[in-house]
């Protein structure tokens, strides 16, 4: 069976090469027919488990389509060549061909297909190369953003942000999360903006940048519905506990269902958050004489307890 398919593939290649030849009566190669024959050869090689030869046939198909200015079909053939390399466990090479295909899709005027190809490539490479996956998701997001497809763009940015957090690339994650939050605000998905604020706070605290974390919360008050929300209350309590080195309060917020059931990468950030110089702050001892005067002061402070939410 395999031998029959291999012979069939070689017959298609011979036909393709014949279509590409010119003569006194045939001035131009027939790229369309050649591409069709190379595609048939690739399928036959694939069925015979001859993946290297199938890959080469797909690349020749892509060349013929390119010469014929059929860029969409050329890109599809490049993607197929990439899939053959994937099946041969040669993932970096596979990704190169898929990236090249995505550029052709953009040139052809089909950016959505380009972005989806990059997304697929990101999923393929993610288990073995997180850095490359981030790059692919960011490229895909950029393509969608250029087409004003913000919902699709922000979903891919979210993938990139989570992988940046997983790699502890917190500076880049902070930038990515801010961009996500801005997009969600633009499409008026305010509840998700609240969740991105929580993620931002966790990332900034892991960067040991309390000021940036606090700023994210302050800026979120301009988002409709944030003030008074459970997200707002939790972040005010978290920042207060962190600032006062109150490990107990920080632990309580970070292990609350609101935070614990976020995306896994952010939940891990919450659980692993350490308070600098950690330890429950002790209250200053009060004398009986101070107690009466202190009670009134406590009442005044209680009025603002829990922050501005």
C-alpha positions in Angstrom: 0.0 0.0 0.0 2.8 2.4 1.0 4.8 1.6 -2.1 1.8 2.2 -4.3 1.2 5.6 -2.7 4.9 6.5 -3.1 4.7 5.6 -6.8 1.5 7.6 -7.2 3.2 10.6 -5.5 6.2 10.5 -7.9 3.8 10.3 -10.9 2.2 13.6 -9.7 5.6 15.2 -9.2 6.6 14.2 -12.8 3.3 15.8 -14.1 4.0 19.0 -12.0 7.5 19.3 -13.4 6.1 18.9 -16.9 3.6 21.7 -16.3 6.4 24.0 -15.3 8.5 23.4 -18.4 8.3 25.9 -21.3 8.8 25.3 -25.0 8.6 27.1 -28.3 4.8 26.8 -28.3 4.4 27.2 -24.5 6.0 30.4 -23.2 4.7 30.4 -19.6 4.8 27.6 -17.0 1.3 26.4 -15.9 1.8 27.2 -12.2 -1.9 26.4 -11.3 -1.8 22.9 -12.7 1.7 22.3 -11.2 0.5 23.4 -7.8 -2.5 21.0 -8.1 -0.1 18.1 -8.9 2.3 18.9 -6.1 -0.7 19.0 -3.6 -1.8 15.5 -4.8 1.8 14.3 -4.4 2.0 15.7 -0.9 -1.2 13.9 0.1 0.1 10.6 -1.3 3.4 10.9 0.5 1.6 11.7 3.7 -0.6 8.6 3.4 2.6 6.6 2.8 4.0 8.1 6.0 6.8 9.7 4.0 6.6 13.0 5.9 9.8 14.6 4.8 8.8 14.1 1.1 5.3 15.3 1.9 6.7 18.5 3.4 8.9 19.1 0.3 5.9 18.6 -2.0 3.9 21.1 0.0 6.7 23.6 -0.2 6.8 23.1 -4.0 3.1 23.6 -4.1 3.5 26.9 -2.2 6.2 28.1 -4.6 3.9 27.4 -7.6 1.0 29.2 -6.0 3.3 32.1 -5.1 4.5 32.4 -8.7 0.8 32.4 -9.7 0.1 35.2 -7.1 -2.4 32.9 -5.4 -1.0 33.9 -2.0 -3.9 32.4 0.1 -3.3 29.0 -1.4 0.5 29.4 -1.0 0.0 30.2 2.7 -2.2 27.1 3.2 0.5 24.9 1.6 3.1 26.4 3.9 0.9 25.7 6.9 0.6 22.1 5.7 4.4 21.9 5.4 4.6 23.1 9.0 2.2 20.4 10.1 4.4 17.7 8.5 7.4 19.1 10.5 5.2 19.1 13.6 4.5 15.4 13.1 8.3 14.9 12.7 8.8 16.6 16.1 10.6 19.5 14.5 8.6 22.1 16.1 10.8 25.2 15.7 10.9 24.7 12.0 7.2 24.1 11.9 6.5 27.4 13.6 8.8 29.2 11.1 6.6 28.0 8.2 3.4 28.9 10.0 4.7 32.4 10.7 5.7 32.8 7.0 2.2 31.6 6.1 0.6 34.3 8.4 2.6 37.0 6.6 1.2 35.8 3.3 -2.3 35.8 4.7 -1.9 39.5 5.7 -0.4 40.3 2.3 -3.3 38.6 0.7 -5.8 40.7 2.6 -7.0 38.0 5.0 -5.6 39.1 8.4 -8.2 37.1 10.4 -6.7 33.9 8.9 -3.2 35.1 9.7 -4.1 35.8 13.4 -5.8 32.4 13.7 -2.7 30.7 12.2 -0.4 32.5 14.8 -2.8 31.5 17.6 -2.6 27.8 16.5 1.2 28.1 16.3 1.3 29.5 19.8 -0.7 26.6 21.2 1.6 24.1 19.4 4.8 25.6 20.8 3.5 26.5 24.3 4.3 23.2 26.0 8.0 23.5 25.0 8.8 27.2 24.5 6.8 29.7 26.6 8.8 32.7 25.3 8.0 31.9 21.7 4.4 31.2 22.5 4.1 34.7 24.1 5.6 36.2 20.9 3.1 34.4 18.7 0.1 35.4 20.8 1.3 39.0 20.8 1.7 39.0 17.0 -1.8 37.5 16.6 -3.3 40.1 19.0 -1.6 42.9 17.0 -3.1 41.6 13.8 -6.6 41.6 15.3 -6.1 45.0 16.9 -5.0 46.5 13.5 -8.4 45.3 12.2 -10.3 46.8 15.2 -11.2 43.3 16.3 -10.6 44.1 19.9 -12.5 41.2 21.5 -10.3 38.7 19.6 -7.2 40.8 20.3 -7.7 41.0 24.0 -8.3 37.3 24.3 -4.9 36.6 22.8 -3.2 39.3 24.9 -4.7 37.5 27.9 -2.9 34.3 26.9 0.4 36.3 26.6 -0.1 38.0 30.0 -0.6 34.7 31.8 2.5 33.1 30.2 4.6 36.2 31.1 3.4 35.7 34.7 4.2 32.0 34.6 7.8 32.9 33.5 8.0 35.6 36.3 8.6 38.3 33.6 6.6 40.6 35.8 7.6 43.9 34.2 6.4 42.8 30.8 3.3 41.2 32.4 2.4 44.5 34.0 2.6 46.3 30.6 0.5 43.5 29.0 -2.1 43.6 31.7 -2.5 47.4 31.4 -3.1 47.0 27.6 -5.6 44.2 28.3 -7.5 46.4 30.8 -7.6 49.4 28.4 -9.1 47.2 25.7 -11.7 45.7 28.0 -12.6 49.3 29.1 -12.9 50.3 25.4 -15.3 47.5 24.6 -17.1 48.3 27.9 -16.5 44.9 29.5 -16.2 46.5 33.0 -16.4 43.4 35.2 -13.4 41.9 33.4 -11.6 45.2 34.0 -12.1 44.6 37.7 -10.4 41.2 37.4 -7.5 42.7 35.5 -7.0 45.2 38.3 -6.7 42.3 40.8 -4.1 40.7 38.5 -2.2 44.0 38.1 -2.1 44.5 41.9 -0.7 41.0 42.4 1.9 41.4 39.7 3.0 44.8 41.0 3.3 43.5 44.6 5.5 40.7 43.3 7.6 43.4 41.7 7.8 45.0 45.1 6.2 48.1 43.7 3.4 49.1 46.1 3.0 52.5 44.6 2.2 51.0 41.1 -0.2 48.6 42.7 -2.0 51.3 44.6 -2.1 53.5 41.4 -3.9 50.7 39.5 -6.6 50.6 42.1 -7.0 54.4 42.2 -7.2 54.6 38.4 -9.9 51.9 38.5 -12.3 54.1 40.4 -13.0 55.8 37.0 -14.4 52.5 35.7 -18.2 52.3 36.1 -19.2 50.0 39.0 -15.7 49.5 40.5 -16.2 51.6 43.5 -18.0 49.5 46.2 -17.6 46.2 44.2 -16.2 43.2 46.0 -13.1 43.5 43.8 -12.5 47.0 45.1 -13.0 46.1 48.7 -10.7 43.1 48.4 -7.9 45.2 46.8 -8.2 48.0 49.4 -7.9 45.4 52.1 -5.0 43.7 50.4 -3.1 46.9 49.9 -3.8 48.0 53.5 -2.6 44.7 54.9 0.5 44.7 52.7 1.4 48.3 53.7 0.9 47.6 57.4 2.8 44.3 57.1 -0.3 42.4 58.3 0.3 38.9 57.0 -3.0 37.7 58.4 -5.0 40.2 56.4 -3.0 39.6 53.2 -3.5 35.8 53.6 -7.2 36.2 54.2 -7.6 38.3 51.0 -5.3 36.1 48.8 -7.1 33.0 49.9 -10.6 34.3 49.4 -12.8 32.7 46.7 -12.6 36.0 44.7 -8.9 35.7 44.2 -8.3 31.9 44.7 -10.6 31.1 41.7 -9.0 33.4 39.2 -6.9 32.0 36.3 -4.5 29.6 37.8 -1.4 31.7 37.1 -2.8 34.6 39.0 -4.1 32.4 41.8 -0.6 31.1 42.3 0.7 34.7 42.5 -1.8 35.4 45.3 -0.9 32.2 47.3 2.8 32.9 47.0 2.6 36.6 47.9 4.9 37.5 50.8 4.7 40.6 53.0 8.0 42.4 53.3 9.3 42.1 56.8 6.2 40.0 57.4 4.5 39.7 60.7 1.3 40.8 62.3 1.7 44.3 63.4 1.2 44.7 67.1 -1.0 47.4 68.4 0.7 49.8 70.8 -0.3 49.1 74.4 -2.7 51.6 75.9 -3.0 52.7 79.5 -6.5 53.0 81.2 -6.1 56.7 81.0 -5.6 56.5 77.2 -8.5 54.2 76.7 -11.3 56.7 77.0 -9.7 59.2 74.7 -8.6 56.4 72.3 -12.2 55.2 72.0 -13.3 58.4 70.3 -10.4 58.3 68.0 -11.1 54.7 67.1 -14.7 55.6 66.2 -13.5 58.3 63.9 -11.1 55.9 62.2 -13.7 53.2 61.8 -15.7 55.6 59.7 -13.1 55.2 56.9 -12.1 51.6 57.6 -11.8 49.4 54.5 -10.5 52.2 52.2 -12.6 54.3 49.9 -14.9 51.5 48.6 
